[in-house]
Amino acid sequence: MRHGKKVNHLSRTSVHRQAMLSNMATSLISHKRITTTVAKAKALKKYIEPLLTKAKNDTTHSRRVVFSYLRDKNSVTELFREISQKIADRPGGYTRILRTGFRSGDGAEMCIIELVDYNENYTQSKGAKKSKAKTTRRSRSKKVEKEVVETPVAEVDEKVTEKQNTPVKEEIEKVEEPQTTAKTPEE
């Protein structure tokens, strides 16, 4: 039975597993997105998230701790210079796993693991999404309706028409000025 065993061994020895996770973390830092199996992605997520949290605090000690896991100077430099700046405000959840289907050879479930702040397509679609209006109770909405009814409608209509007419008149004058032509002496 496997009660209380939280580590997925991924059918590898501990040395092989640590080397594989280190290499995958290095690739994720340099490419911002990698394709792998779901089991490896989940193991990588547990491996790299604490390193990303350490990278927020740029000290010699944290650099040395992260280097002991990654063993790649370029990845550590990129992590502390670029990635830590982007994830500074995020309290956690630096990676995202997107399932892509099954591998044709052995049927393993495949996925893409990526750094959340580097997927611009996903963040743009989230930003374009409308925020849902907050629902309130009736007693409160009646008060709001009374306040709205009390404002004079005639004043609002006059202001709106003035704002709408002003730019249109200026545009018409600008268009008419270039069309005027001076008469030549021959005519």
MOLIN-V932916 format. One record per residue. N is the residue number from 1. RES is the residue in one letter. PHI is phi in whole degrees, -180 to 180 (999 if undefined). OMEGA is omega in radians with two decimals (999 if undefined). D_LAST is the distance of its C-alpha to the last C-alpha in Angstrom with 1 decimal. Layout:
n:N res:RES phi:PHI omega:OMEGA d_last:D_LAST
n:N res:RES phi:PHI omega:OMEGA d_last:D_LAST
This chain:
n:1 res:M phi:999 omega:-3.10 d_last:106.6
n:2 res:R phi:-113 omega:-3.12 d_last:103.6
n:3 res:H phi:-63 omega:3.03 d_last:104.0
n:4 res:G phi:76 omega:3.12 d_last:102.2
n:5 res:K phi:-95 omega:-3.01 d_last:100.7
n:6 res:K phi:-95 omega:-3.07 d_last:97.0
n:7 res:V phi:-92 omega:3.01 d_last:96.0
n:8 res:N phi:-84 omega:-3.05 d_last:94.8
n:9 res:H phi:-77 omega:3.08 d_last:96.4
n:10 res:L phi:56 omega:3.13 d_last:94.0
n:11 res:S phi:55 omega:-3.13 d_last:97.0
n:12 res:R phi:-138 omega:3.02 d_last:96.9
n:13 res:T phi:-73 omega:-3.07 d_last:99.1
n:14 res:S phi:-65 omega:3.13 d_last:98.1
n:15 res:V phi:-67 omega:3.12 d_last:97.1
n:16 res:H phi:-64 omega:-3.13 d_last:94.9
n:17 res:R phi:-65 omega:3.12 d_last:93.4
n:18 res:Q phi:-64 omega:3.11 d_last:92.5
n:19 res:A phi:-65 omega:3.14 d_last:91.0
n:20 res:M phi:-65 omega:3.14 d_last:88.9
n:21 res:L phi:-66 omega:3.09 d_last:87.6
n:22 res:S phi:-63 omega:3.12 d_last:86.8
n:23 res:N phi:-65 omega:3.12 d_last:84.8
n:24 res:M phi:-66 omega:3.12 d_last:83.0
n:25 res:A phi:-66 omega:3.09 d_last:82.2
n:26 res:T phi:-62 omega:3.11 d_last:80.8
n:27 res:S phi:-65 omega:3.13 d_last:78.6
n:28 res:L phi:-65 omega:3.14 d_last:77.4
n:29 res:I phi:-68 omega:-3.09 d_last:76.4
n:30 res:S phi:-78 omega:-3.07 d_last:74.6
n:31 res:H phi:-101 omega:3.13 d_last:72.8
n:32 res:K phi:70 omega:-3.14 d_last:72.6
n:33 res:R phi:-162 omega:3.08 d_last:73.7
n:34 res:I phi:-137 omega:3.10 d_last:76.4
n:35 res:T phi:-106 omega:-3.12 d_last:77.9
n:36 res:T phi:-157 omega:3.09 d_last:81.6
n:37 res:T phi:-80 omega:-3.10 d_last:84.3
n:38 res:V phi:-65 omega:-3.13 d_last:84.7
n:39 res:A phi:-63 omega:3.12 d_last:88.1
n:40 res:K phi:-68 omega:3.14 d_last:86.9
n:41 res:A phi:-65 omega:3.11 d_last:83.8
n:42 res:K phi:-65 omega:3.10 d_last:86.0
n:43 res:A phi:-66 omega:3.13 d_last:88.2
n:44 res:L phi:-66 omega:3.13 d_last:85.3
n:45 res:K phi:-61 omega:3.09 d_last:83.9
n:46 res:K phi:-66 omega:-3.09 d_last:87.2
n:47 res:Y phi:-80 omega:-2.97 d_last:87.2
n:48 res:I phi:-93 omega:-3.10 d_last:83.7
n:49 res:E phi:-60 omega:3.07 d_last:83.0
n:50 res:P phi:-63 omega:3.11 d_last:85.6
n:51 res:L phi:-68 omega:3.10 d_last:84.1
n:52 res:L phi:-66 omega:3.08 d_last:80.6
n:53 res:T phi:-66 omega:3.10 d_last:82.1
n:54 res:K phi:-63 omega:-3.08 d_last:83.8
n:55 res:A phi:-68 omega:3.12 d_last:80.4
n:56 res:K phi:-65 omega:3.14 d_last:79.0
n:57 res:N phi:-102 omega:-3.03 d_last:81.4
n:58 res:D phi:-84 omega:3.06 d_last:80.6
n:59 res:T phi:-125 omega:3.13 d_last:83.9
n:60 res:T phi:-62 omega:-3.13 d_last:86.0
n:61 res:H phi:-63 omega:-3.12 d_last:88.6
n:62 res:S phi:-66 omega:3.08 d_last:86.2
n:63 res:R phi:-63 omega:-3.14 d_last:84.6
n:64 res:R phi:-68 omega:3.10 d_last:88.1
n:65 res:V phi:-64 omega:-3.14 d_last:89.1
n:66 res:V phi:-65 omega:3.13 d_last:86.0
n:67 res:F phi:-65 omega:3.12 d_last:86.6
n:68 res:S phi:-66 omega:3.08 d_last:90.2
n:69 res:Y phi:-86 omega:-3.00 d_last:88.8
n:70 res:L phi:-88 omega:-3.11 d_last:85.9
n:71 res:R phi:59 omega:3.10 d_last:87.1
n:72 res:D phi:-144 omega:-3.04 d_last:83.6
n:73 res:K phi:-64 omega:-3.12 d_last:82.0
n:74 res:N phi:-65 omega:3.13 d_last:78.4
n:75 res:S phi:-67 omega:3.13 d_last:78.7
n:76 res:V phi:-64 omega:3.12 d_last:80.3
n:77 res:T phi:-63 omega:3.14 d_last:77.5
n:78 res:E phi:-64 omega:3.14 d_last:74.8
n:79 res:L phi:-62 omega:-3.08 d_last:76.6
n:80 res:F phi:-80 omega:-3.12 d_last:76.9
n:81 res:R phi:-86 omega:-3.01 d_last:73.4
n:82 res:E phi:-98 omega:-3.00 d_last:71.1
n:83 res:I phi:-67 omega:-3.12 d_last:72.9
n:84 res:S phi:-64 omega:3.10 d_last:74.8
n:85 res:Q phi:-69 omega:-3.11 d_last:71.5
n:86 res:K phi:-75 omega:-3.06 d_last:70.2
n:87 res:I phi:-98 omega:-3.05 d_last:73.5
n:88 res:A phi:-60 omega:-3.08 d_last:74.2
n:89 res:D phi:-87 omega:-3.05 d_last:73.5
n:90 res:R phi:-82 omega:-3.10 d_last:75.1
n:91 res:P phi:-79 omega:-3.13 d_last:78.8
n:92 res:G phi:164 omega:3.12 d_last:79.9
n:93 res:G phi:68 omega:-3.04 d_last:79.0
n:94 res:Y phi:-83 omega:-3.10 d_last:77.1
n:95 res:T phi:-120 omega:-3.14 d_last:77.4
n:96 res:R phi:-135 omega:3.10 d_last:76.7
n:97 res:I phi:-110 omega:3.12 d_last:78.4
n:98 res:L phi:-114 omega:-3.11 d_last:76.4
n:99 res:R phi:-75 omega:-3.05 d_last:78.6
n:100 res:T phi:-115 omega:3.14 d_last:77.1
n:101 res:G phi:129 omega:-3.08 d_last:79.8
n:102 res:F phi:-119 omega:3.13 d_last:82.7
n:103 res:R phi:-73 omega:-3.04 d_last:83.2
n:104 res:S phi:-70 omega:-3.08 d_last:83.8
n:105 res:G phi:-70 omega:-3.06 d_last:86.7
n:106 res:D phi:-121 omega:3.10 d_last:89.1
n:107 res:G phi:78 omega:3.12 d_last:87.5
n:108 res:A phi:-70 omega:-3.14 d_last:87.1
n:109 res:E phi:-76 omega:-3.07 d_last:84.7
n:110 res:M phi:-103 omega:3.12 d_last:81.7
n:111 res:C phi:-157 omega:3.02 d_last:79.3
n:112 res:I phi:-114 omega:3.02 d_last:76.6
n:113 res:I phi:-110 omega:-3.05 d_last:77.5
n:114 res:E phi:-142 omega:3.03 d_last:74.6
n:115 res:L phi:-79 omega:-2.99 d_last:73.9
n:116 res:V phi:-61 omega:-3.02 d_last:72.4
n:117 res:D phi:-75 omega:-3.10 d_last:69.7
n:118 res:Y phi:-103 omega:3.10 d_last:68.2
n:119 res:N phi:-96 omega:-3.07 d_last:67.3
n:120 res:E phi:-71 omega:3.14 d_last:63.7
n:121 res:N phi:-63 omega:-3.10 d_last:63.2
n:122 res:Y phi:-71 omega:-3.12 d_last:66.1
n:123 res:T phi:-72 omega:3.11 d_last:65.2
n:124 res:Q phi:-67 omega:-3.14 d_last:61.5
n:125 res:S phi:-67 omega:3.08 d_last:62.7
n:126 res:K phi:-68 omega:-3.11 d_last:65.2
n:127 res:G phi:-68 omega:-3.11 d_last:62.5
n:128 res:A phi:-75 omega:-3.11 d_last:60.1
n:129 res:K phi:-70 omega:-3.13 d_last:63.0
n:130 res:K phi:-74 omega:3.07 d_last:62.8
n:131 res:S phi:-80 omega:-3.09 d_last:65.6
n:132 res:K phi:-76 omega:-3.13 d_last:67.8
n:133 res:A phi:-69 omega:-3.13 d_last:67.8
n:134 res:K phi:-78 omega:3.14 d_last:71.1
n:135 res:T phi:-87 omega:3.14 d_last:73.0
n:136 res:T phi:-125 omega:3.14 d_last:74.7
n:137 res:R phi:-79 omega:-3.07 d_last:77.3
n:138 res:R phi:-64 omega:-3.06 d_last:76.6
n:139 res:S phi:-59 omega:3.13 d_last:77.9
n:140 res:R phi:-74 omega:-3.12 d_last:75.4
n:141 res:S phi:-68 omega:3.09 d_last:72.4
n:142 res:K phi:-64 omega:3.11 d_last:73.1
n:143 res:K phi:-63 omega:3.14 d_last:72.7
n:144 res:V phi:-64 omega:3.13 d_last:69.3
n:145 res:E phi:-62 omega:3.13 d_last:68.2
n:146 res:K phi:-61 omega:3.13 d_last:69.3
n:147 res:E phi:-65 omega:-3.13 d_last:67.2
n:148 res:V phi:-69 omega:-3.11 d_last:64.1
n:149 res:V phi:-67 omega:-3.09 d_last:64.5
n:150 res:E phi:-68 omega:-3.14 d_last:64.9
n:151 res:T phi:-74 omega:-3.13 d_last:61.4
n:152 res:P phi:-70 omega:-3.09 d_last:58.9
n:153 res:V phi:-75 omega:-3.08 d_last:56.5
n:154 res:A phi:-62 omega:3.14 d_last:53.9
n:155 res:E phi:-65 omega:-3.14 d_last:53.3
n:156 res:V phi:-64 omega:-3.13 d_last:52.9
n:157 res:D phi:-64 omega:3.14 d_last:50.4
n:158 res:E phi:-65 omega:-3.14 d_last:48.2
n:159 res:K phi:-65 omega:-3.14 d_last:48.2
n:160 res:V phi:-65 omega:-3.12 d_last:47.4
n:161 res:T phi:-68 omega:3.09 d_last:44.4
n:162 res:E phi:-64 omega:3.14 d_last:43.0
n:163 res:K phi:-66 omega:-3.11 d_last:43.4
n:164 res:Q phi:-73 omega:-3.06 d_last:41.7
n:165 res:N phi:-77 omega:-3.05 d_last:38.7
n:166 res:T phi:-60 omega:-3.13 d_last:37.9
n:167 res:P phi:-65 omega:-3.11 d_last:36.9
n:168 res:V phi:-66 omega:3.13 d_last:34.8
n:169 res:K phi:-62 omega:3.14 d_last:32.6
n:170 res:E phi:-64 omega:-3.14 d_last:32.0
n:171 res:E phi:-66 omega:3.13 d_last:31.1
n:172 res:I phi:-65 omega:3.12 d_last:28.6
n:173 res:E phi:-63 omega:3.13 d_last:26.9
n:174 res:K phi:-65 omega:-3.12 d_last:26.8
n:175 res:V phi:-70 omega:-3.09 d_last:25.3
n:176 res:E phi:-73 omega:-3.10 d_last:22.5
n:177 res:E phi:-60 omega:-3.12 d_last:21.5
n:178 res:P phi:-68 omega:-3.08 d_last:20.3
n:179 res:Q phi:-76 omega:3.13 d_last:18.3
n:180 res:T phi:-71 omega:-3.14 d_last:15.8
n:181 res:T phi:-119 omega:3.12 d_last:12.6
n:182 res:A phi:-83 omega:-3.14 d_last:10.6
n:183 res:K phi:-77 omega:3.10 d_last:6.8
n:184 res:T phi:-83 omega:-3.12 d_last:5.9
n:185 res:P phi:-61 omega:-3.12 d_last:5.5
n:186 res:E phi:-68 omega:-3.07 d_last:3.8
n:187 res:E phi:-78 omega:999 d_last:0.0
